[in-house]
Amino acid sequence: MAIKRIHHVAYRCNDAKETVEFYRDLLGMEFQLAIAENEVPSTKEPDPYMHVFLDAGQGNVLAFFEIPNSPKMGRDENTPLWVQHIAFEVDSMDELFAAKETLESAGVDVLGPTDHTIFKSIYFFDPNGHRIELAANTGKPSMLKELKRVAPAMLEEWSQTKKAPQHAAWLHNNEGFGEE
C-alpha cells in the first residue's frame, strides 16, 4: 500500500458556522463544502450532523463535525492542553507576524513566537478549544538531515529510558548546527 496524502482530518466543533468563519476569515482557508445528514452513513445511527471542509493548502483538508444531539464537547483531561494541536506551516516569519497581528486584532490570545530552532511558532485556540500552531521554518538543510539521522537512535533510547535523549541537544543550546 502507498498512502498518497491525508484526505482530510476531522475534529468536532461547537458551531459549524462560527468555525468556518474563524478559519476562513482569520486563517485564510477557503470553505470547500458541507455535508449534512440526519443519519450516520457508516453506522446508520439517527444522529444529525453538519460536516464542513476547509482548504488548508496544497490538497490538505481540515474538516469539522457539529453534532448537536451529543453531550457538550469536552477534551481529554489526562492530556495537557499543549499536547494535542493542529500545526499549519506559513511561508515566512513576516507571514507569521502578520497572522499574529490579525489574530490579536480579532481578540484572539496568541502565545509566541516560540523559537524551536528549526522553526518558529505561534499558538492560540480556535472557538472550539482546539490548540492551533502556525509555524515558519527556519532550519538549515544540515539541521534537518542531522535530525533525521539521529531519529532512530533517539526513539530507541526513549523507548528504553523515557528520558529525553541528548542526540539533538544542539536544538536548545544556541550553538546551532551546520552552516548550509
N, C-alpha and C positions, 0 to 999 in steps of 0.2 A: 504494500500500500504506500502511496505517496500523497501526503497531505499537500494540498495546493495552497491554501491560506485559511485564515479564520473566516468563516462565512458571516457570522455575527456573534456577538457576546451580549447576553440578555441579563438585565437586572430588574428588580421590582422598583416601582415608583409610587408615590402617593397620588400624584395628579399628572396624567399624561400631557395635558396641555401646558401646564406650568413647566414640566420637564423639557418638552420640546422647545419652549420659548427660551429657557435658560441656555441650553446647548446651542440653539440657533443664534440667539441674539448676543450672547456673551462669548461663545467659543467659535462662532462662525461655521457650525456644522449645518449642512443642508438637510432639511426634513425630507426624507425619501418616500416613506409610505407608512400607512397604518392598516392594520388588520384587526378587525373586531369580530368576535364570535360570542354566542350565548352558550356554546358547548365546546369543551376542550377536544380538539380533533383526535389527539392520540389516546385519550382515556375515555372519551365520551361523557365526562362529568359535566353536569349542568353548572357552569361557573363562568358567567360573562367576564370578558376581559377586553382591554384595548392594548394592542401591541404596536408600538411605534418604533420606527427605524430611522437612524440618523447617519449621515455620511461622515465618518471620522478620518477620511483621507486615504488615498491610494487603495481603494477597494475594501477598506476596513469599515465595518458597520457596527454601531453601538445601538442596542435595542433596549426597550423598557416595556414592562407589563404593568398596567394598572389593573388590579383585581379587587374591585370594591366590596365583594361579599366575603372576603377573607379577613381574619383579625388584623388589626393595625400592624403595619410593618415595623419590624424590630431589627436587631443586629445580633451577631454572636457576641455575647457579653464576656466570653472567655478569651476573646482576641482583642488586643489593644487597638485603639482607633487608627493608629498609624500603619498597621499592617495591611489590611485589605484596602486596596485603592486601584484606581484606573489611571494609568500614566499615558499621556499623549506627548509626542515629540513636536516641537516647533523648530523653525528653521534657524533661528539665531537668538543671541542674547537680546538684541533690540526688540525682537518679536516677543520674547519672554517678558521684558519690562513693559511693553505696550499692553500685553494681556493682563499683567498685574494691575496696571493703571485702569484699564477698562473694568476689571472685576471690582476693584476698590471703589471706583466711581459709582458702581451699581450697588454698593453697600455690602459686598462680599468680603469677609475677613480672609486675608491672604498671608500665609507664612512664607518667608523666604525673600530672595533666593537663597537656597542652601547649596553649598559647594560640595559636590561628590567627586571632584577631581576630573572624572571623565564626562560629567555633565553637571549642569546647574538646574535646580528645580524650584518651582513654587508649588504650594499646596493650599487647597481650600476644599470646602464641602459644597456639593450640589444641594438643591432644595430637598432631596430625599435623605440626606445624611451620608451619601457616598463620598468618600475622600477622593479627590481628583489631584493629579500631579501633572504639571506641564514642565517638560524638560527640554533644554537646549544642549546639544552635545558640545563638549569642549575638549574631549580626549584626543590624543595623538594616536595615529595608527599603531605605533610601537606599544602604547599602553594597552590597547585592546588585544593585540597579539599576545602580549605577556599574560594578560588576564585569562585569555583562552588557554594558553599553555599550562598555567597552574591550576585551572579549574578542577580537573580530575583529582589531583593530589589534595586540594583543599576540601573537596567533597568527602574524600575517603577519610581524611583526618577528622573532619567534623563528625562524620558517622561514628567514629571510634570514641571521640572525646567530648563532643557537644560544647567545645570551646572554640572561639574564633581562631582559625589558623592564621599564621603571620606571613604567608606567601605573598600577599598583596598589601602589606602594611604601608608601603610607599604611597598608597592612595590617601592616607591620612597624616603623613608626617611632613608634608610640604616639600618633599625632595623631588617630587615628580618622577617621571620615568621616560627616558629617551628624549630625543630631540626631533624626531620625524613627525 
